Amino acid sequence: MIAYERYSSQIRQPRTVTPQFSPSPVNKVLLLPQLSKITQTPSFPLISGKRNLSMQPTKTKIETNPISNRPSECFKLSGLEDFIITRILGKGSYAIVRLAINKTSSEQFAIKSYDKTKISSTQSKKNLKTEIKILKFLDHPKIIKLYEIRETPLGAHLILEYFNGCSLEDYVKHRRKLEEYDVADIFKQILSAISYCHMLKIAHRDIKLGNILIDSHKQVKMIDFGFATHTLRRKKFSVNCGTPYYMAPEIVLKKTYDPLAADIWAMGVCLYVMLTGEEPFRGKNQKEVYRKIVMGVFTIPKNLSKGSKGLIKNLMQVDPGCRISASQALHDSWLNSYSKRQSDTKIGFDTNFLLSDTEEEVHNKQFGEYIRDNVFKENL
């Protein structure tokens, strides 16, 4: 699930490197060697490799758990022999996310495993490739980090940063609604990540509380970039994607739309739900909900502060051209009157990696030059 259209025809092949895991992001472009051709198996290589591996999980008895020192029964997945798979964190239509422990370092990772037999459509294959490319490209403290990609004939494993928390959706449901000072602090962290993406002309396109993780210290991480896309050429999009209750009016109307502006609308919905504990658009059926979205009909509770109401209205303008940007929202007076944390939008990824991946396509080369000249100018 990744959307970096034609950003690179191939993922860069590495030098000979031995995987090393550490708490900081490493091995962002570490890939497997060339896959041998296997008959009667799906074929849409994400990365190349020579290993004849099966994705079928084999139940195996692990003597002890390196964390608890107690016996535990785990699953062993091919291609992940250096990990102990302890439990399932979540399931989706195409992937399963599992908690894994590296046998050497005893560090925990979240491994998102895709089954190629379930990814049959061209769009779903494209989304997966794009998710990998964008996660490799992004480096922000509020966005989940991708450390390594491993591919087998029947699937692909994304070795991700493990963030010990729950979805913001479950967090809000458990508390019904949040206090304004908590919302301001949390929302500013999310805005920091989205502002960073938008600065690089990357739209998430599936922003919702379910795609944001939060821990016990109220720190957040953005996840699931499966519908993400780059918008450098100011291209309008027509693909209907995202979650219905978070869709902007222009998407509901099936018009061409600016994905960055659609992200801003979804951010407004997130803010509304955090402050009220309810969705802004409700109806007897989805048709009625869509009608209200198109008209921008929703009620803001009177007990909310004037500043929070103003930010919701600025984010949820029916006219996409009237919506404020993520960077403008970061400087909102209400948001900053509560939030004490400084937003961190520092760019920390490798410029050489970006530029080397843009050599084959002219527009990608221009994109690299744009980023180099406008974003990394002070660092070069």
N, C-alpha and C positions, 0 to 999 in steps of 0.2 A: 504494500500500500504506500507507494511513494510517488510523488509527482514532481519530478524535475525534468520536464519534457525535453528530450533530445539534449539534455545537459552533457551527457557523455555516452557514446555508443558502447563503451565498455568500461567496467570498473578497473582501475589501474592495477596492473600486476606488480607484486611486491618484489623486493630483493629477498634473498634467503634470510628469513628471520625466524627465530624460535619464539613461540608465544610466551610472553611474560605478563602475569597479571599483577596489578598493584592497585591501591585505592584510587590513584589518579588515572585519567583516561589514557589508555595505551592501545597500541596496535589498531588504530582506527582504520587502516587500510590493509590489515593482514588477511589474506585470502588463501584458499586452498589451491593446490595445483590443478591441472587439467583433468576433467572427468572423462573416464573411458565411456564409450558408447554402450549403453545397456539396451537390449531389445525389450519391447513391451513395457517400457516405463515412460512416464511423461518426459518430454524434452523441451525445456525452455530455460537454458542455462542463465543463472543470475551471475554466477562467477564461474570460472573454469576450475577443474580439478581432476586428479587421476585416481581418486580413491573409489573402489568398488564397494560402496557402503549401502546398507539397507536402513530405511527409516523405521522399520518395525521394532517397537520396544520389546526388550527381552526382560522378563522379571528375574531379578537376581538378588541373592541374599548378601547384604553388606554386613560385614562383621560388626563394626561400630560406627556410630555417627561421630565425625571429628569435632563437632561442636559440643554435643552432650555426652560423648563417650558411652552412649547406650546403644544396644542393638537396634537397628531400624531396617525395615524392608523397603527397598527403593527400586526404581526402574532405571534400566541402563539403556540409553539411546545410542545407536551407532553414530559415529562422528563426534561423540561427546564422552569418550572413554576416560578422559581426565577429569570428569565431573561426577559428583554424586547427586543424582536428581532426588530431591526430598519430597516435594509435594507440588500440586498444581495450584497456581495463583489465580488463573482465570482462563476462560475458554471463549473463542470467537467462532465465526463461520468458517474461517480458513486456518486458524492458528490456535495453539495452546501455549500458554505462558507458564513456565515451571520455575520453581526456586531450585537453584543448584549450588553446590559447594565445590570449589576447586580443590582437588585432592592434594595438590602441592602447597598452596598458600592458605587453605581453609577459608578463603574469602567467599562471600555469597554473591551470586549473580542471578539475574532474571533471564531465562532463556526462552525466547519466543520461537516456537517451531512451527513452520508451515508445511502442510502436506500438499505436495504438487498434484496429487490425484484429485484434490478438491478444488484446485485452481484451474478451471477449464477455459474461462472466457479470456479474450484478449485484454479487456480492461482490467481484470483482476491481476493478471500477470504484470501488466504495466504498473499498476498500483504498488505491487510488491517491490518491483525494481526501483521505483521512485522513492519508496519509503527508505530503502537501503541507502540510496544516493544522498537523500536529504539529511538523514540522521548522521551519515559520515561527514557531512559538510557542516552541520550546525555544532556550535560549542558555546553553551550558555548554562549558567548554574541552575536555571529553572527549567531546563529541558533535559529529558532523560538521555543519557549518553550511550552510544553504541561503541562497543569495544572491538568486536570481531564478528565476522560472518563465516559460517561453515556450511558447505553444501554437500548433499548426498544425492544419489540418483532419484530418490523419491521425495526429497524435501530440502528445506534450508533452515538453519538455526541462526538466529540473531542473538548474540551474547551481549546483554544489556546491563547497565547499572541497576542494582537492586535498591529500590527505595521502599523502606519499611513503613507503609502507611495504607490508607484506604482511599477510595475515590471520594472526591469532594461532594459528589451526589449523595453517597451514603452518609457522609459527615453531616451534611445539611439536614437530611431526612431524620437522622438520629436526634438532632437538636431542634428540628422544626424551622428555626430561623436563627440567624447569628446577630450579635450586637454590631452596631455600626463601626466601632473601632476595630473589631476583628475583621469585618468585611473589608474595610479600607486597607488593612495590612495585607490580607490575602490577595485582594484584587490587584493591588499594586505589584505584587510579585508576578501575577499572571500577565499583567500589562507589560511588565519588563520583558518577558519572554516573547510576547506577540509583537511588541515594538521592535525588538531585535530582528525577528523574522521579517517583518514588513520593511525594515530598513534595507534588508537584503533582497527585497521583492519576492519573498516566499510567503504564500498564504497557506494556512493550516486547512481550512475548508471543512473542518468537523469539530469546531470548538464547542464543547459542552462540559458540564460538571463531571460527567462520567469519564472524560478524557483528561482529567486533572487529578493528580494524586496529592494527598496531604498527610503529613505525619503528626505525631503527638506534640511537636513544637510549632505547629502551624506553618511549616515550610512546605512549599508546593513544587511539583514537577509536571510539566506538560508531556503527554504521551500520545501515541497513535497518530503518526503522520502519514497514514495510508492514502488520504485524499489530498495531501499537500501538493502544491504546484508553484512554479516560479512564474512571475508576471513581468519580467524585465521589458518585454516588447509591448507592454500595455495592451496585451491581447485580451479581448473579452471572451468569457467562457459561457457555454450553454449547458454543460453537463450538470444534471440535477443530482447533487450529492449532499451529504450531511444528514442530520437528524431533524425530522419534520418540525418539532416544536422550537428549534433553534434557527430555522431557515429564514432568510431575509425575504421581504415581499417580492423582490425582483426574481428570486429563485422559484418561489411558489408560482409566480405568473409565467414561468418558463421563458423568461427573457434572457438575452445575453447580459452578463453581469461582471462587475469588477470583484474578484474574489477577496481583495483586501477590504473593501467596503462591507462585503458579506460577513467577513470575520468580525468586524466592528459591531454589527448588529447582534451577532451571537454573543459577543462579550457583554452587550447590554442585557440580553436575556439572562446570562449567568449572574450578573450583578443584581438583577431584579429578584431572582430566585434566592440568592444568598440573603438578601435583606428582608424578604417577605415569607420565605418558605413555600411559596406557590409559584406556578408558572404564570406568566403574564397573559397568555392567551388560552382560554378554556372554552369548551363547547360540548354539545351533546355528541358530536362526531367530528371526524377529521376535516370534513368539508366546512363545517362551521368555524373550526379553529383557523383554517386557511383563509377564510373570508375575513376574519378579524385581523390576521397577520397582514394581509394585503391593505386593509384600511388603516392599520396601525392603531386599532382600538384596544386599549388596555387601561386599567385603573391603577393608579399608584396610591397606596394607603396614606391617609392623612398623617399618621404618626411618624412617618419618615421625615428626616431633616430636609430643609430646603436645598442644601448642597447635594445630597444623594439623589433627590428627585431631578435636579438639574442635570446631573451626570447621566442618569438613565435616559432622559429625554434627548440629550446630545448624542448618545450612542445609538438610540433606536429611532432615528429619523426615517420616515418612509422613503424619502428621496435620498438615494445613496450619496449624492453630491453634497448633501447638507450634514452628513455625519462627520464628527470629528475624527481625527486619526488617532492611532494608538499612542504616538509620541505626545500629541496634544492632551490626551486623557491623562497621561502620566503627570502632567503639570496642573491637573485640576486642583482647585483650592480646597475643596472638601476632602479629596483623597489625601492631600498632603497635611491637612490639619489634624488628621488622625494617625496616619502612618508615620512611624518613627524610623523604619528601616530605609536605608538609601537604596534606590533601585540600581541594580548592577547590569548594565548593558554593554560591558566591555567585550570586545571581540577577542577571542583567544584561540582561534583555529589557525592552521598553518596556511599561509598564503601560497607557498610553493605547491601544496596539494591542489588547491583550487586552480591555479594557473596551468599546471601540468595536465589536468583533466579537460582542458578546453582547446586542445590543439587541433582536433580533427574537424570540427564544425566552425564555420566562420562566425555565426551568431554567438556560439559559446565562447569563442576567442574574444569577441567584442564584450561579452559579459565579464570575462576575466579582467580585461583592461579597464572596464568601468569600475569594478570592485577595487582593483589595484589603485586606480587614480583617485577614487572618491572615498574609499573606506580605509585603505591601508596606507594612505599617503604619508601619515606622520610616522609610521612604523618602518618604512622602507629606507 
